[in-house]
C-alpha cells in the first residue's frame, strides 16, 4: 500500500511539473501569441520623399488607428492654403485599413526667395477628432 501511495505522489508531482512548465511557457510568450490580434491604436502617416522638386511625385502612406481616418488627403503650403486633395480608392469616406496615395506636385509649387518650400499633408483622424499633419519640402 505504501508503494502505491508513493507512486501516486510521483504521478501527481510529474503532472504538477508539466502543468507549471506549460503555464510558464504561455506566460512568457503571451506577447507573441497576442501580437496578431492587437489593433493599431494610433494613426500613422508617412510622406516620401521628404525633399523633392516641384513637379515630382510624393507618396503618402496612412495606417489608420482604432477610430479610422478620412479617405481624403490634403496638401497644404506653409500659409495653410490647401493646394490639392487626393481621395483614396480604398473604402468610402471613413477608411479603417492602410492605404497609400501618390500625387504629382505642381511645377508652380516651386518656392521663390520669400517662400520656405515647406508643404504639409493632412489626414483627418476620427479618433482624435483632429488632423494628423506631416511635412515635406519642395526645393527652391
C-alpha positions in Angstrom: 0.0 0.0 0.0 2.9 2.4 0.8 4.3 1.7 -2.7 1.0 2.6 -4.4 0.8 5.8 -2.4 4.4 6.7 -3.3 3.7 6.0 -7.0 0.6 8.2 -6.9 2.6 11.0 -5.3 5.2 10.7 -8.1 2.5 10.9 -10.8 1.0 14.0 -9.1 4.4 15.5 -8.9 5.2 14.9 -12.6 1.8 16.3 -13.7 2.4 19.3 -11.5 5.7 20.0 -13.1 4.3 19.6 -16.6 1.4 22.0 -15.7 3.8 24.6 -14.3 6.0 24.3 -17.4 3.0 24.9 -19.7 1.8 27.9 -17.6 5.3 29.4 -17.6 5.7 28.8 -21.4 2.4 30.5 -22.1 3.1 33.3 -19.7 6.5 34.2 -21.2 5.2 34.0 -24.8 1.9 35.8 -24.3 3.1 38.8 -26.3 4.0 36.6 -29.2 0.6 34.8 -29.0 -1.5 38.1 -28.9 0.6 40.2 -31.3 -1.5 39.3 -34.4 -4.7 40.3 -32.6 -3.6 43.7 -31.4 -5.3 46.6 -33.3 -3.2 49.6 -34.1 -4.5 52.3 -31.7 -2.6 55.3 -33.2 -2.8 56.6 -36.7 0.5 56.7 -38.7 1.1 59.0 -41.6 4.4 58.9 -43.6 5.4 61.1 -46.5 8.1 60.1 -49.0 10.3 61.6 -50.2 10.8 64.3 -47.6 12.7 66.5 -50.1 11.7 66.8 -53.8 11.5 69.2 -56.7 8.3 70.8 -57.9 6.6 68.5 -60.4 7.8 65.3 -58.8 5.6 62.7 -57.2 5.0 62.5 -53.4 3.7 59.3 -51.7 1.6 59.3 -48.6 1.2 56.1 -46.6 -1.5 56.0 -44.0 -2.1 53.4 -41.3 -5.4 54.2 -39.5 -5.7 53.8 -35.8 -8.8 52.5 -33.9 -11.0 55.4 -34.9 -10.2 55.2 -38.6 -9.4 58.2 -40.9 -11.0 60.2 -43.6 -10.1 58.9 -47.1 -9.2 62.4 -48.4 -5.6 63.5 -48.1 -5.0 67.3 -48.3 -1.8 69.1 -49.4 -1.2 72.5 -47.9 1.5 75.2 -48.1 3.1 76.8 -45.1 0.4 79.5 -45.0 -2.2 76.7 -44.5 -3.6 77.2 -48.0 -4.9 73.9 -49.4 -3.2 73.3 -52.8 -4.7 69.9 -53.6 -6.6 66.9 -52.4 -6.4 63.2 -53.2 -9.0 60.6 -52.4 -8.0 57.0 -51.7 -9.7 54.3 -53.7 -9.8 52.1 -50.6 -13.2 52.2 -48.8 -15.5 55.1 -48.6 -15.4 58.3 -46.6 -14.3 56.6 -43.4 -11.3 54.3 -44.0 -10.1 51.8 -41.5 -7.5 49.9 -43.5 -4.0 51.0 -44.5 -3.7 52.9 -47.8 -1.3 54.9 -50.0 -1.9 57.8 -52.3 0.6 59.2 -54.9 0.3 62.8 -56.1 2.3 64.7 -58.7 3.1 68.1 -57.3 2.6 71.1 -59.5 5.5 72.8 -61.1 4.2 76.1 -59.8 4.7 74.9 -56.2 8.4 75.8 -56.6 9.1 78.3 -53.9 10.6 81.7 -54.7 13.0 83.6 -52.5 10.3 84.7 -50.0 8.8 81.2 -49.6 10.0 78.4 -47.4 9.1 75.4 -49.7 7.6 73.6 -46.8 4.3 71.8 -47.5 2.1 69.7 -45.3 0.0 66.6 -45.8 -3.1 66.5 -43.6 -5.3 63.4 -42.8 -8.3 63.7 -40.5 -8.2 61.1 -37.7 -11.7 60.4 -36.3 -10.4 59.0 -33.0 -8.5 62.2 -32.2 -11.1 64.4 -34.0 -8.2 66.3 -35.4 -5.8 66.3 -38.4 -2.6 64.3 -38.4 0.0 66.5 -40.2 3.3 65.6 -41.8 5.7 67.9 -43.7 7.8 67.7 -46.8 9.9 70.2 -48.6 10.0 71.3 -52.2 13.4 72.5 -53.2 13.7 76.1 -54.5 
